[in-house]
Amino acid sequence: MAASPREMREAKRRIQQMEAKRALRRDQEKRRKRDNLIAGGAGAAAVILAVVLQLSVFSGNPTEEEFAAAQAGLESPSPSPSPTNAPNIPKPETAAGKVFTGELRLNRGAVGVQLDGNNAPQAAAVFKSLADQGYYKGVSCHRLTTGENFGVLQCGSKTGDGQGDPSYTWGPLENAPADDKYPAGTIAVARTGGNAYGNGTQFFIVYKDTVIPPDAAGGYTIVGKVTSGLDVVTKIAAAGLKKGENATDGAPVEPVTIDSFSLK
């Protein structure tokens, strides 16, 4: 049965709206620079720092199913009832109830680490798996913040510029602090802003007591802590940022790379 003129106009309108959304997404992708969001601040007088690190933005982009539905004059399909991890993400059961200890060896010195599979089993499983695969060898720590109440060194972007891997995303949030405080020595997971399933391969080491306000998704997963060598990170921070970077947020003046990351 042929569609009525009204149905045809409605289908055309839907297609035009979706094309507009697709064009907006292309424009956003051209301008994006970074993919994981960490915002920092403390008190009414503090300035909230927010940097978006690069991970593909999928929101607002129509799917092929939506196009097909519009063309047929049908209702758009319902979204998935719950978020899911990428198929290549290790199961949390591989780390549940376990504590992993090891060493994150940077070109600036060694940092002893401990990952907590009791309170963050999914996160611990992910970073144990990536470390075992040698994923982090040669990867840089591309971002340093030096704010009064916001001091972190962020690592784990394979490209070295903050870009993430859209095929390697996972959640949910685990062990995020209720008071938004991340003590010195905390190891936490960087993620896409507003997305509890936007974790990837990046993490940040907190080198001084830091306050990070939550976003729409909540806080940030605390996966572990530094057990030795935190002074290695504080010395990196003391050296400052590259010339021309934001006064308190940018790339370390001295390039920082990961020589190895071992856990047992």
C-alpha positions in Angstrom: 0.0 0.0 0.0 1.5 3.3 -1.1 2.2 5.9 1.6 -0.1 8.9 1.8 1.2 12.4 1.0 1.2 13.2 4.8 3.2 10.1 5.6 5.7 11.0 2.9 6.1 14.5 4.2 6.6 13.2 7.7 9.2 10.7 6.5 11.0 13.5 4.6 11.0 15.7 7.7 12.6 13.0 9.8 15.3 12.4 7.2 16.0 16.1 7.1 16.3 16.3 10.9 18.7 13.3 10.9 20.8 14.8 8.1 21.1 18.0 10.2 22.2 15.9 13.2 24.7 14.1 11.1 26.1 17.3 9.8 26.4 18.7 13.3 28.3 15.6 14.4 30.8 16.0 11.6 31.3 19.6 12.6 31.9 18.6 16.2 34.3 15.9 15.2 36.4 18.4 13.2 36.7 20.7 16.2 37.1 18.2 19.0 40.6 17.9 20.6 40.3 15.8 23.6 38.1 12.9 24.8 38.0 12.4 28.6 36.6 15.0 30.9 38.1 15.7 34.3 36.8 18.8 36.1 38.5 20.2 39.1 37.6 22.8 41.7 37.2 23.6 45.4 34.9 26.0 47.0 33.0 29.0 45.5 36.2 30.9 44.9 37.9 28.1 42.9 37.9 28.0 39.1 36.4 24.8 37.7 38.8 23.2 35.3 37.2 21.2 32.5 39.2 19.6 29.7 37.4 17.3 27.1 39.9 14.7 25.7 39.2 13.2 22.3 36.8 10.2 22.0 34.3 10.0 19.2 31.0 11.7 20.1 28.1 9.4 19.2 25.2 11.3 20.8 22.8 12.9 18.5 23.8 10.9 15.5 21.1 8.9 13.8 21.7 5.2 13.3 21.1 3.3 10.0 18.0 1.8 11.7 16.6 5.3 12.3 17.1 6.2 8.7 15.4 3.1 7.6 12.5 3.8 10.0 12.1 7.3 8.7 12.2 6.3 5.1 9.5 3.7 5.8 7.3 6.2 7.7 7.7 4.1 10.9 8.5 5.0 14.5 12.2 5.1 15.4 13.5 2.0 17.2 13.7 2.2 21.0 17.2 2.6 22.5 18.9 -0.2 24.3 17.5 -0.6 27.8 20.9 -0.6 29.4 24.5 0.3 28.6 26.9 -2.5 27.6 30.7 -2.8 27.5 32.6 -3.3 24.3 33.0 -7.1 23.5 36.8 -7.0 24.1 36.5 -5.9 27.7 37.6 -8.4 30.3 35.1 -9.6 32.8 35.1 -8.1 36.3 35.2 -11.7 37.7 38.8 -12.0 36.7 39.8 -9.4 39.3 37.0 -9.6 41.8 38.3 -10.1 45.3 41.9 -9.7 44.2 44.6 -7.0 44.8 47.2 -6.5 42.2 50.6 -5.0 43.0 53.3 -3.9 40.6 55.3 -1.1 39.0 54.6 1.7 36.6 58.0 2.5 35.2 58.2 6.0 33.7 61.1 7.5 31.8 61.4 9.8 34.9 61.4 7.0 37.5 59.5 4.1 38.9 56.1 4.3 40.7 54.9 1.4 42.8 51.1 0.8 42.4 48.3 -1.3 43.8 45.0 -2.0 42.1 41.9 -2.8 44.1 39.8 -5.6 42.7 37.6 -5.7 45.7 36.1 -2.2 45.3 36.7 -1.7 41.5 36.7 -5.2 39.9 35.8 -4.1 36.4 38.5 -1.4 36.4 41.1 -3.6 37.9 40.4 -6.3 35.4 40.8 -3.8 32.5 44.1 -2.4 33.6 45.5 -5.8 34.6 44.6 -7.1 31.1 46.1 -4.0 29.3 49.3 -4.2 31.4 49.7 -7.9 30.7 49.4 -7.2 27.0 52.1 -4.6 27.1 49.7 -2.0 25.9 51.3 0.8 27.8 54.9 0.4 26.7 55.9 3.6 25.0 52.6 5.4 25.7 52.9 8.9 27.0 51.5 10.8 30.0 50.1 13.6 27.9 48.3 15.8 30.5 49.4 17.5 33.7 47.3 19.8 35.9 48.9 22.1 38.4 46.0 23.9 40.0 45.9 24.7 43.7 43.4 22.0 44.4 43.7 20.0 41.2 46.9 18.0 40.6 46.9 15.0 38.3 49.1 13.4 35.7 47.0 11.7 33.0 48.3 8.8 31.0 47.2 6.1 28.6 46.3 7.7 25.2 47.9 5.5 22.6 48.2 8.4 20.2 49.8 10.6 22.8 47.4 13.5 22.2 44.5 12.5 24.4 42.7 10.6 21.7 40.9 7.5 22.9 39.8 4.2 21.2 36.1 4.2 20.5 36.1 0.4 20.2 37.4 0.0 23.8 34.9 1.6 26.2 33.5 0.2 29.4 31.7 0.9 32.7 30.1 1.2 35.1 31.6 3.7 37.5 33.0 2.0 40.6 34.3 3.3 43.9 33.9 7.0 43.2 34.3 9.1 46.3 31.1 10.4 47.8 32.8 13.6 48.9 34.5 14.3 45.5 37.9 14.2 47.2 40.8 12.3 45.6 43.7 12.1 48.0 47.3 12.3 46.9 48.4 8.9 45.6 45.0 8.0 44.1 44.9 6.2 40.8 41.6 6.8 39.0 40.1 6.2 35.6 39.6 9.0 33.0 36.4 8.9 31.0 34.2 10.7 28.5 32.2 13.5 30.2 28.7 12.6 31.3 29.1 8.9 30.4 29.4 6.2 33.1 30.3 3.8 30.3 32.8 6.1 28.7 35.9 4.7 30.5 38.7 3.5 28.2 42.5 3.0 28.5 43.4 6.3 30.2 44.0 6.8 33.9 45.3 9.6 36.1 47.6 9.7 39.1 46.7 12.3 41.8 49.9 13.7 43.1 48.3 16.1 45.6 45.0 16.2 47.4 42.5 17.1 44.7 38.7 17.9 44.5 36.9 16.9 41.3 33.3 17.8 41.1 31.1 15.1 39.6 29.3 15.6 36.2 26.0 14.2 35.0 27.3 10.6 35.3 28.9 11.0 38.7 32.5 10.9 39.8 35.5 8.9 38.6 36.4 5.3 39.4 39.2 4.9 41.9 41.0 1.8 40.8 44.0 1.9 43.1 46.8 3.8 44.7 50.5 4.7 44.6 52.5 2.7 47.1 55.9 4.2 46.4 57.5 6.8 44.1 54.9 9.5 44.3 57.8 11.9 44.4 58.5 11.0 40.8 55.2 12.5 39.8 55.5 15.5 42.0 58.9 16.3 40.4 57.3 16.0 37.0 54.6 18.5 38.1 57.2 20.8 39.6 58.9 21.2 36.2 55.8 22.7 34.9 54.0 22.8 31.6 55.1 23.4 28.0 55.4 27.1 27.0 52.1 28.3 25.6 50.0 25.8 27.5 47.2 26.8 29.9 48.7 28.1 33.1 47.6 25.1 35.1 46.6 22.5 32.5 48.5 21.1 29.6 51.4 18.9 28.5 54.4 18.4 30.9 57.3 20.5 29.9 59.5 17.4 30.1 57.9 14.6 27.9 56.8 11.7 30.1 56.5 8.2 28.7 55.7 4.8 30.1 58.6 2.3 29.8 56.6 -0.6 31.3 53.6 -1.4 33.4 53.7 -4.7 35.3 51.1 -6.2 37.7 50.9 -9.5 39.6 
